[in-house]
Amino acid sequence: MTKQPSDTTPVEVCIITKDHEIKGTVYVSKFTKSNRELTELLNDKERRFLAVTNAELVMQGSNSAPRRYDFLEIHIDSIIIMHPASQALFKESSKAQEDIIKFRELRSRLSQTKPF
């Protein structure tokens, strides 16, 4: 288990590189505005690598199981996108799409019925 400094806060993130998708935890300063914390990590001129803990690494376009790492360092220049995992919108499965269509049809039929 990685010990975090007392002046940092963990943030679960999704990171996209040219070849990989990575989910894990980065540590940001408690003293940074909450909407700027990831930006400051990436724009730090002294930082060349970003430390990620509890990382899952998946090759882009691969169906293989994710590789898991307790600790991973990613070169800042290789990061294309990084965002908080809590803001991620996941692609709906075909089953979810079917359920949405059924729900909309049911709602439409219900709205056409007369109230009691």
Secondary structure, DSSP 4 states (H G I P E B T S, - for coil): -PPPPTTEEEEEEEEEESSEEEEEEEEEETTS-TTTHHHHHHH-TT-SEEEEEEEEEEETT--SPPEEEEEEEEEGGGEEEEEEGGG--PPPPHHHHHHHHHHHHHHHHHHHSPP-
